[in-house]
Amino acid sequence: MSKKPLILGIESSCDETAASIISENDQGNPVVLSNVVSSQVDVHKEFGGVVPELAARSHIEKIDLIVKKAVDDSGIKINEIDAVASTAGPGLIVCLSVGLSFGKAFAASLNKPFIAINHLEGHALSPKLNSKLNYPYLLLLISGGHSQYLGVKNLGEYKRLGTTIDDAIGEAFDKTAKLLGIEFPGGPQIEVLAKKGNPNKYELPKPIFNKGGCNLSFAGLKTAVLKITKKIKSDQEKFDLAASFQKTIIEILYKKTKIAFTEFEKEINPKEKKFVVAGGVAANKEIRNMLINLCKEKKFESIFPTIELCGDNAAMIALVGLEKFKLKQFNKLDFPAKPRWPLDENAIFLKGAGVKL
């Protein structure tokens, strides 16, 4: 029986230091042997957001311990690892550099292949860790740093159908939470507060709702929330604003996702209609339920990673490493950190003032 590949994945693109060992079973499906994630919530809480220099310092302090724990938890020996996969981008360059440098040094010390991974590709493939998923499929990536609709044709082949022209959806959640006085990271707490509020209390704007295809915009919504928070005088009004904000996000995603379905079928012409939702915001149950129901309405199969794999983690990085290892797609040790690294290299950059849709 041939030895199954063992891949070490390392993730440090923002404020999670993570390491994972994965392999595969006899059917060729991935098997997670360990998945260790160390969050930095306490480091950044008093600042209300991620401070890059503090995040990088925390990565430096923890990364060797996190990798050692991942190896120990997996039950394998270090010299059994077949390749090392590290996130090379996109992300905060001071943070990326820590995991990337560590991964390169680790691979070099073992004389094993090194694989540079696009963090977004990790999210794109993450549902493969818990479900059978064949190409092509439509991906909605919604996280603190990214909001995109992508046609996933194959490993390394992506067609961007829509993106945010300003803030990412997770950023809008976190900033709204901050305005409501919730400690960082407050995004997930919006869902909790929303359950106590009236979602129809505040009429909030839906930027580029009726134009721009399946592109997204959240900056105007965030500004409207800011204006309302200055007039709020009670907890109930906070709950109502949280509920109104979440309802507005859901309405935006409902309409834009329907457009993305049409675009996907036109651009990719798939035999099977599969819709994957990944990234930290995919853990929001109200958003999940709406998208699941929309998929039933439009005859798409909805696929989500498990909740613990929605946020940043190294298992998804190791998974992409495993797929590339089997194709012998290795990288040299001088591969640079890429703070901006789109999955669709041909897509037009759509951010900043003056964007035309």
C-alpha positions as CSV (number, residue, x, y, z in Angstrom):
1,M,0.0,0.0,0.0
2,S,1.5,3.4,-1.0
3,K,2.0,6.0,1.6
4,K,-0.6,8.7,1.8
5,P,0.8,12.3,1.5
6,L,1.0,14.3,4.7
7,I,0.8,18.1,4.3
8,L,1.6,20.7,6.9
9,G,-0.5,23.9,6.4
10,I,0.4,27.2,8.0
11,E,-1.8,30.3,8.1
12,S,-0.9,33.8,9.3
13,S,-2.6,36.3,6.9
14,C,-4.3,38.4,9.6
15,D,-4.9,37.8,13.3
16,E,-5.1,34.0,13.5
17,T,-1.9,31.9,13.9
18,A,-2.8,28.4,12.6
19,A,-1.3,25.1,11.6
20,S,-2.8,21.8,10.4
21,I,-1.8,18.4,9.2
22,I,-3.9,16.7,6.6
23,S,-3.7,13.5,4.6
24,E,-6.2,11.6,2.5
25,N,-8.1,8.2,2.7
26,D,-8.1,5.4,0.2
27,Q,-10.9,7.1,-1.7
28,G,-8.7,10.2,-2.2
29,N,-10.8,12.3,0.1
30,P,-9.0,14.7,2.5
31,V,-8.6,13.7,6.2
32,V,-7.8,16.4,8.8
33,L,-5.4,14.9,11.4
34,S,-5.0,18.2,13.3
35,N,-6.2,21.8,13.1
36,V,-4.9,24.3,15.6
37,V,-6.0,27.9,15.6
38,S,-4.8,30.6,18.0
39,S,-6.8,33.8,17.9
40,Q,-5.5,37.2,18.9
41,V,-8.8,38.7,20.1
42,D,-7.4,39.8,23.4
43,V,-4.4,41.5,21.7
44,H,-6.5,43.8,19.5
45,K,-9.7,44.2,21.7
46,E,-8.7,47.6,23.2
47,F,-7.9,49.0,19.8
48,G,-11.3,48.0,18.3
49,G,-9.6,46.3,15.3
50,V,-6.5,44.5,14.1
51,V,-3.2,46.3,14.6
52,P,-0.8,44.9,12.0
53,E,2.4,45.3,14.0
54,L,0.9,43.7,17.1
55,A,-0.6,40.9,15.0
56,A,2.8,40.1,13.5
57,R,4.6,40.1,16.9
58,S,2.0,37.7,18.2
59,H,2.5,35.4,15.2
60,I,6.3,35.4,15.8
61,E,5.7,34.5,19.5
62,K,3.3,31.7,18.8
63,I,4.0,30.1,15.5
64,D,6.6,27.5,16.5
65,L,4.4,26.4,19.4
66,I,1.3,26.2,17.2
67,V,3.1,24.1,14.5
68,K,4.5,21.8,17.2
69,K,1.0,21.3,18.6
70,A,-0.4,20.5,15.2
71,V,2.3,17.9,14.6
72,D,1.8,16.4,18.1
73,D,-2.0,16.3,17.8
74,S,-1.8,14.6,14.4
75,G,0.2,11.7,15.8
76,I,2.8,11.8,13.1
77,K,6.6,12.5,13.2
78,I,8.0,15.7,11.7
79,N,10.1,13.7,9.2
80,E,7.0,12.0,7.8
81,I,5.7,15.4,6.4
82,D,5.8,15.4,2.6
83,A,5.3,19.1,1.9
84,V,4.8,22.4,3.6
85,A,2.1,24.8,2.4
86,S,2.0,28.4,3.7
87,T,-0.4,31.3,3.0
88,A,1.5,33.8,0.8
89,G,-1.4,36.3,0.3
90,P,-3.6,38.2,0.3
91,G,-3.4,39.7,3.7
92,L,-1.4,42.0,5.9
93,I,2.2,41.8,4.6
94,V,3.8,41.9,8.1
95,C,1.6,39.0,9.2
96,L,2.0,37.0,5.9
97,S,5.7,37.2,6.1
98,V,5.8,35.4,9.5
99,G,4.0,32.2,8.4
100,L,5.6,32.3,4.9
101,S,9.1,32.6,6.3
102,F,8.5,29.9,8.9
103,G,7.0,27.5,6.2
104,K,10.0,28.1,3.9
105,A,12.5,27.4,6.7
106,F,10.6,24.3,7.8
107,A,10.4,22.9,4.3
108,A,14.1,23.6,3.7
109,S,15.1,22.0,7.0
110,L,13.2,18.8,6.0
111,N,14.4,19.1,2.3
112,K,10.7,18.8,1.3
113,P,8.7,20.7,-1.3
114,F,7.3,24.2,-0.4
115,I,3.9,25.3,-1.7
116,A,2.7,29.0,-1.6
117,I,-1.0,29.2,-1.1
118,N,-3.6,31.9,-2.0
119,H,-5.7,32.4,1.2
120,L,-8.8,32.9,-0.9
121,E,-8.2,29.6,-2.7
122,G,-8.2,28.0,0.8
123,H,-11.7,29.4,1.5
124,A,-12.8,28.4,-2.1
125,L,-11.9,24.8,-1.5
126,S,-12.7,24.6,2.2
127,P,-16.0,22.7,1.8
128,K,-14.0,19.8,0.3
129,L,-12.9,19.0,3.9
130,N,-16.4,18.0,4.8
131,S,-18.3,17.2,1.6
132,K,-17.8,15.7,-1.8
133,L,-17.4,18.6,-4.2
134,N,-16.6,18.4,-7.9
135,Y,-15.7,21.3,-10.2
136,P,-17.2,23.6,-11.4
137,Y,-19.2,25.5,-8.8
138,L,-20.3,29.0,-7.8
139,L,-18.6,30.4,-4.8
140,L,-19.7,33.3,-2.5
141,L,-16.7,34.3,-0.4
142,I,-17.9,36.5,2.5
143,S,-15.3,37.4,5.2
144,G,-13.8,40.3,7.1
145,G,-11.6,41.2,4.1
146,H,-13.4,39.8,1.1
147,S,-16.8,39.7,-0.6
148,Q,-16.8,38.0,-4.0
149,Y,-18.8,35.8,-6.3
150,L,-16.5,33.5,-8.2
151,G,-16.9,30.8,-10.8
152,V,-14.6,28.0,-9.6
153,K,-13.8,26.0,-12.8
154,N,-10.9,23.9,-11.4
155,L,-7.9,24.2,-9.1
156,G,-6.2,27.5,-10.1
157,E,-9.0,28.4,-12.6
158,Y,-11.4,31.2,-11.4
159,K,-13.7,33.6,-13.0
160,R,-14.8,36.6,-10.8
161,L,-18.4,37.4,-11.4
162,G,-18.8,40.1,-8.7
163,T,-17.0,41.8,-5.9
164,T,-17.3,44.6,-3.4
165,I,-16.4,48.0,-4.7
166,D,-15.5,49.3,-1.2
167,D,-15.9,47.5,2.2
168,A,-16.1,43.7,2.7
169,I,-19.3,42.4,4.3
170,G,-17.5,41.2,7.4
171,E,-15.9,44.6,7.8
172,A,-19.4,46.2,7.6
173,F,-20.5,43.8,10.4
174,D,-17.5,44.6,12.6
175,K,-17.8,48.3,12.1
176,T,-21.5,48.4,12.8
177,A,-20.9,46.4,16.0
178,K,-18.2,48.9,17.0
179,L,-20.6,51.8,16.5
180,L,-23.1,49.9,18.7
181,G,-20.5,49.7,21.5
182,I,-19.7,46.0,21.0
183,E,-16.1,44.9,21.7
184,F,-14.0,43.7,18.8
185,P,-14.6,41.3,17.0
186,G,-18.2,42.3,17.2
187,G,-19.6,41.1,13.9
188,P,-20.9,37.8,15.2
189,Q,-22.7,39.6,18.0
190,I,-24.9,41.5,15.6
191,E,-26.8,38.3,15.0
192,V,-27.3,37.9,18.7
193,L,-28.6,41.5,19.2
194,A,-30.7,41.2,16.0
195,K,-32.9,38.5,17.6
196,K,-34.1,41.1,20.2
197,G,-34.8,43.8,17.7
198,N,-37.4,44.9,15.1
199,P,-35.9,44.5,11.7
200,N,-38.3,47.0,10.2
201,K,-37.5,49.8,12.5
202,Y,-34.9,51.5,10.4
203,E,-34.9,51.9,6.6
204,L,-31.3,51.6,5.6
205,P,-29.7,52.2,2.1
206,K,-28.8,49.3,-0.3
207,P,-26.0,50.8,-2.4
208,I,-25.8,49.7,-6.1
209,F,-28.9,47.5,-5.4
210,N,-30.3,48.0,-8.8
211,K,-27.1,48.2,-10.9
212,G,-23.6,46.8,-11.1
213,G,-24.7,43.1,-11.7
214,C,-23.6,41.1,-8.7
215,N,-21.1,43.6,-7.5
216,L,-21.6,44.7,-3.9
217,S,-21.2,47.9,-1.9
218,F,-21.4,48.4,1.9
219,A,-19.8,51.8,2.6
220,G,-23.0,53.8,2.3
221,L,-24.8,51.4,4.6
222,K,-22.1,51.7,7.2
223,T,-22.4,55.6,7.0
224,A,-26.1,55.4,7.5
225,V,-25.6,53.3,10.6
226,L,-23.1,55.8,11.9
227,K,-25.7,58.6,11.6
228,I,-28.4,56.6,13.4
229,T,-26.1,55.5,16.3
230,K,-25.5,59.2,17.2
231,K,-29.3,59.5,18.0
232,I,-29.8,56.2,19.8
233,K,-30.8,56.5,23.4
234,S,-31.8,53.0,24.5
235,D,-30.7,49.3,24.3
236,Q,-33.9,48.5,22.4
237,E,-33.0,51.0,19.7
238,K,-29.6,49.3,19.5
239,F,-31.3,45.9,19.0
240,D,-33.6,47.4,16.4
241,L,-30.6,48.8,14.5
242,A,-28.8,45.5,14.6
243,A,-31.9,43.7,13.3
244,S,-32.4,46.3,10.6
245,F,-28.8,46.2,9.5
246,Q,-28.8,42.3,9.3
247,K,-32.1,42.4,7.4
248,T,-30.7,44.9,4.9
249,I,-27.5,42.7,4.3
250,I,-29.8,39.7,3.8
251,E,-31.9,41.6,1.2
252,I,-28.8,42.7,-0.6
253,L,-27.3,39.2,-0.7
254,Y,-30.6,37.7,-1.8
255,K,-30.9,39.9,-4.9
256,K,-27.2,39.8,-5.8
257,T,-26.9,36.1,-5.4
258,K,-29.9,35.6,-7.8
259,I,-28.0,37.7,-10.3
260,A,-24.8,35.6,-9.6
261,F,-26.7,32.4,-10.3
262,T,-27.7,33.7,-13.8
263,E,-24.2,34.9,-14.5
264,F,-22.7,31.6,-13.4
265,E,-24.9,29.6,-15.7
266,K,-24.2,31.9,-18.6
267,E,-20.4,32.2,-18.1
268,I,-19.6,28.6,-16.9
269,N,-22.5,26.5,-18.3
270,P,-22.2,23.9,-15.5
271,K,-23.8,20.4,-15.7
272,E,-24.6,20.6,-12.0
273,K,-25.7,23.7,-10.2
274,K,-23.7,23.9,-7.0
275,F,-23.3,26.9,-4.7
276,V,-20.6,27.1,-2.1
277,V,-20.6,29.8,0.7
278,A,-17.3,30.2,2.6
279,G,-15.6,32.7,4.9
280,G,-16.3,33.9,8.4
281,V,-19.7,35.5,7.6
282,A,-20.9,32.2,6.3
283,A,-21.3,31.2,10.0
284,N,-24.2,33.7,10.3
285,K,-27.3,31.5,10.7
286,E,-29.7,34.0,9.3
287,I,-27.6,34.5,6.1
288,R,-27.2,30.7,5.8
289,N,-30.9,30.1,6.0
290,M,-31.7,32.7,3.4
291,L,-29.1,31.3,1.0
292,I,-30.3,27.7,1.6
293,N,-33.9,28.7,0.8
294,L,-32.8,30.7,-2.3
295,C,-30.9,27.6,-3.5
296,K,-34.1,25.5,-3.1
297,E,-36.0,28.2,-5.1
298,K,-33.5,28.3,-7.9
299,K,-32.6,24.5,-7.9
300,F,-29.0,25.0,-6.8
301,E,-27.3,22.7,-4.2
302,S,-26.1,24.7,-1.3
303,I,-22.8,23.7,0.3
304,F,-21.1,25.2,3.4
305,P,-17.9,24.4,5.3
306,T,-18.5,23.4,8.9
307,I,-18.7,26.4,11.3
308,E,-15.2,26.0,12.6
309,L,-13.8,26.0,9.0
310,C,-15.6,29.2,8.0
311,G,-13.1,31.5,9.7
312,D,-9.3,31.6,8.9
313,N,-7.7,28.2,9.6
314,A,-4.8,26.2,8.3
315,A,-6.7,23.0,7.3
316,M,-8.0,24.8,4.2
317,I,-4.4,25.9,3.4
318,A,-3.1,22.4,3.8
319,L,-6.0,21.1,1.6
320,V,-4.9,23.3,-1.3
321,G,-1.4,22.2,-0.6
322,L,-2.5,18.6,-0.9
323,E,-4.2,19.2,-4.2
324,K,-1.1,21.0,-5.6
325,F,1.2,18.4,-4.1
326,K,-0.5,15.6,-6.1
327,L,0.0,17.7,-9.3
328,K,3.6,18.5,-8.3
329,Q,2.9,22.3,-8.3
330,F,5.7,23.4,-6.0
331,N,7.2,26.9,-5.5
332,K,10.7,28.2,-5.0
333,L,11.8,29.4,-1.6
334,D,12.0,33.0,-2.9
335,F,8.3,33.2,-3.5
336,P,7.2,36.7,-2.2
337,A,4.4,37.6,0.1
338,K,1.5,39.1,-1.9
339,P,-0.7,41.5,0.2
340,R,-3.0,41.8,-2.9
341,W,-3.4,38.5,-4.8
342,P,-6.7,38.0,-6.7
343,L,-7.9,34.6,-7.6
344,D,-8.9,35.8,-11.0
345,E,-5.8,37.6,-12.3
346,N,-7.7,39.0,-15.3
347,A,-10.5,40.7,-13.2
348,I,-10.5,44.5,-13.2
349,F,-9.6,46.1,-9.8
350,L,-12.9,47.6,-8.5
351,K,-12.2,49.7,-5.5
352,G,-11.9,53.3,-4.6
353,A,-13.5,56.6,-5.7
354,G,-14.6,56.9,-9.3
355,V,-15.5,53.2,-9.8
356,K,-17.9,52.9,-12.8
357,L,-20.3,50.0,-12.9
